[in-house]
Amino acid sequence: MVQFRRERLGDQLRVELADLIQREIRDPRVGFVTVTEVRMSPDLKYARAYVSILGDEEQTAESFDALQRAGGFLRSQIGRRLRLRHVPELRFVLDETLDTSARIDSLLEEARGKSEPGEDNDG
């Protein structure tokens, strides 16, 4: 039962965070940010929000820094929207799953291209 509550609260936080980041944060450094997942601690005091940020390394770093600075604002807005007795402390984590999967895909394509006989791989 507790696990279900954690998951449900995490899903609600993910939806609300995504909406708040898109509509309420006015910092121009926050680029295209996607909240991929929110995991709650067992005591529901902490929420680890995994975010994916589109852009090069410098843009990603700037967006991530701005997002962390907006954490207090986001937490207060979540408290208002969800009417929680105790609003969890937000901790943002850069989700590099998409980058990793893209790299794996490119390596697999490269391996397939080299192993197929009869094709000219010189370009």
HUFEN-V232492 format. One line per field, one symbol per residue. phi: phi as a letter, one per 40 degrees, with the letter a starting at -180 (. if undefined). A space follows every 10 residues. Layout:
# HUFEN-V232492
phi = ???
This chain:
# HUFEN-V232492
phi = .ccccccccc cccccccdcc ccbbcbcccc ccbbccabbc cdcgcbbccc bbbciccccc cccccccccc dcccccccdc ccfccbcccc bcbccbcccc ccccdccccc cccccccgbc ccg
